[in-house]
Amino acid sequence: MAEFDRLAETYDTAVTSTRDFEFVLHRLPPGRGRALDIGCGTGKLAQALAREFRQVDGIDPAEEMLEVARRRAAALPAVAGA
């Protein structure tokens, strides 16, 4: 995952769109307790999911991406990274 580790700090400026997140969020079932974001990258989707779920866990094989996600999630008690 070294290529993603090198991109971690600037990844979101080139890749992610919150419009895609809204598409996903509007299609989720009611009664949202816990969510798992597989391949969470820098955690942007996990942050969006935290508005709707009691707990969100994010996993990613790229350690630097997870580090960015952890920094972002520090203020969100619902989000945990692994």
Summary of the structure (lengths in Angstrom):
residues: 82
radius of gyration: 12.3
end to end distance: 15.2
largest distance: 37.8
contacts: 236
relative contact order: 0.23
helix: 44%
strand: 16%
